[in-house]
């Protein structure tokens, strides 16, 4: 029983030893003291310029505002083929093996919101799919979009674990698990 009191006492002493002040008092003007850091010297500041800003919409570093046409509406197929199966967002989430124009790569789809769709990305892909940033389900069609929101490809469900379609440049696109 006494050993327990000794161990508890040692733990308290060691804990309090860690609380002792170890910082240096910089308020002394002694230049010879250890850890002394001289004050910084003021640096010259260039003069301030003034002038009028360019008008909004003029030449600037920012892109122009979107037009009334929703992003990605150009080059979108009219509708799903009659053989297409129903698609849900939840069934698309996860890792997919992609075949695009004879090359294979990986696609990752999440439910994290990004613009009007959900965040997605590719690894090892070539062509338009390298710029994929999001995806969304529209009826029986799954659209893949670039980081600007333009549709770069679309697929339709053909079986439980496979989807077929095309990219905007006409390359065949297949997803499988």
Secondary structure as GFF3:
##gff-version 3
##sequence-region A 1 177
A	DSSP	alpha_helix	2	17	.	.	.	ID=ss1
A	DSSP	alpha_helix	89	92	.	.	.	ID=ss2
A	DSSP	beta_strand	94	100	.	.	.	ID=ss3
A	DSSP	beta_strand	103	114	.	.	.	ID=ss4
A	DSSP	beta_strand	117	123	.	.	.	ID=ss5
A	DSSP	three_ten_helix	127	131	.	.	.	ID=ss6
A	DSSP	beta_strand	132	138	.	.	.	ID=ss7
A	DSSP	beta_strand	141	146	.	.	.	ID=ss8
A	DSSP	beta_strand	151	159	.	.	.	ID=ss9
A	DSSP	beta_strand	162	167	.	.	.	ID=ss10
A	DSSP	beta_strand	172	176	.	.	.	ID=ss11
###
